[in-house]
Amino acid sequence: MDLGLERAGMKTVWQVEIDEYCHKVLAKHWPDVKRYSDVHDCGAHNLERVDLVCGGFPCQPVSQAGQRKGDADERWLWPEFARIVRELEPRWVLAENVPGLLSIDDGRLFGGILRDLASLGYAVEWECIPATAVGAPHIRDRVWILAHAKGQRTLTVRDVTVPEPPKPLQAQQIAQVRKKLNVSQSLLAKIMNTSVKTVQSWEQGTSQPSGCALRMLAFLNRHPDRQAELAGAC
């Protein structure tokens, strides 16, 4: 996110990252940027005021790959993100997370994020954009939340074409994609980061692939020579 914003003409002023390895990666690429380890210790007392506060708060509490404990998970750090926004009062806020954020707790957590930003005086927009929308060879859907202080809409954002939601596939279509790739069910399962049993259920018509898997299958159908690039992308 930092790199993309810098390419758009912005400057990174500070970073917050508690993971030691990730902290070292940031230090390597942004040696002159001030870094903090624990978001709980950050706020108006030590963070420089900026035009935009951005970040991807931990996804584990809402990810389909986890236990989905939501705000009962100690890693649910949106309240800290919102606190920093309240203290620094930036003109813009940009947040990122996985699509599971939209459905956790029947949407109540996501609704709470929108309410928090609205109560702080921001107008909010959001969209789920896959990496393929900007030319990457993998799906990786992500929810992007963009908020601006009311009356402060002076940031120029490059237009991004967001693909239409994938249409359900018939069982025979999934089998045809696999045959076109000339791979076994076990290899397709590895590429799709799922189980052989799941692939079999798709081909038998007893279950449907997720939105991410549908987009990946569509991509593989168009570019069968690039299957190695997609292994585990879902």
HUUR-V265156 format. One record per backbone hydrogen bond with DSSP energy under -1.0 kcal/mol. CO is the residue of the C=O (numbers start at 1). NH is the residue of the N-H. E is the energy in kcal/mol with one decimal. If there is no record, write none. Layout:
CO|NH|E ; CO|NH|E
This chain:
1|5|-2.3 ; 2|6|-2.3 ; 3|7|-2.2 ; 4|8|-1.0 ; 5|10|-2.5 ; 6|9|-1.7 ; 13|34|-1.0 ; 15|36|-2.4 ; 19|23|-2.4 ; 20|24|-1.7 ; 21|25|-2.0 ; 22|26|-2.5 ; 23|27|-2.0 ; 24|28|-1.9 ; 25|29|-1.9 ; 26|30|-3.0 ; 30|33|-1.6 ; 34|15|-2.0 ; 36|17|-2.6 ; 38|41|-1.7 ; 39|42|-1.5 ; 43|46|-1.6 ; 43|47|-2.5 ; 51|92|-2.5 ; 53|94|-2.3 ; 55|96|-1.8 ; 59|62|-1.9 ; 59|63|-1.8 ; 61|70|-2.5 ; 63|66|-1.6 ; 69|72|-1.9 ; 70|73|-1.8 ; 73|76|-2.1 ; 75|77|-1.2 ; 77|81|-2.1 ; 78|82|-3.1 ; 79|83|-1.9 ; 80|84|-2.2 ; 81|85|-2.0 ; 82|86|-2.5 ; 83|87|-2.3 ; 84|88|-2.7 ; 85|89|-2.3 ; 91|149|-2.9 ; 92|53|-2.0 ; 93|147|-2.8 ; 94|55|-1.8 ; 95|145|-3.0 ; 97|143|-3.0 ; 98|101|-2.1 ; 99|102|-1.9 ; 100|104|-2.0 ; 103|106|-1.4 ; 104|107|-1.2 ; 105|108|-1.8 ; 107|111|-2.4 ; 108|112|-2.0 ; 109|113|-1.7 ; 110|114|-2.1 ; 111|115|-2.2 ; 112|116|-2.6 ; 113|117|-2.3 ; 114|118|-2.4 ; 115|119|-2.7 ; 116|120|-1.1 ; 117|122|-2.2 ; 118|121|-1.5 ; 121|150|-1.9 ; 123|148|-2.3 ; 125|146|-3.0 ; 127|144|-3.0 ; 129|142|-1.2 ; 130|133|-1.6 ; 131|134|-1.6 ; 131|136|-1.9 ; 132|135|-1.6 ; 139|131|-3.3 ; 142|129|-2.7 ; 143|97|-1.9 ; 144|127|-1.8 ; 145|95|-2.5 ; 146|125|-2.7 ; 147|93|-2.7 ; 148|123|-2.7 ; 149|152|-2.6 ; 170|174|-1.6 ; 171|175|-1.9 ; 172|176|-2.0 ; 173|177|-2.1 ; 174|178|-2.1 ; 175|179|-2.3 ; 176|180|-2.3 ; 177|181|-1.9 ; 178|183|-1.6 ; 184|188|-2.4 ; 185|189|-2.2 ; 186|190|-1.6 ; 187|191|-2.5 ; 188|192|-2.6 ; 189|194|-2.9 ; 191|232|-1.5 ; 195|199|-1.9 ; 196|200|-2.5 ; 197|201|-2.0 ; 198|202|-1.9 ; 199|203|-2.2 ; 200|204|-1.7 ; 201|206|-1.9 ; 201|207|-1.2 ; 210|214|-2.8 ; 211|215|-2.0 ; 212|216|-2.1 ; 213|217|-2.7 ; 214|218|-2.2 ; 215|219|-2.3 ; 216|220|-2.7 ; 217|221|-2.3 ; 218|222|-1.5 ; 219|223|-2.6 ; 223|226|-2.1 ; 227|230|-1.1 ; 230|233|-2.7
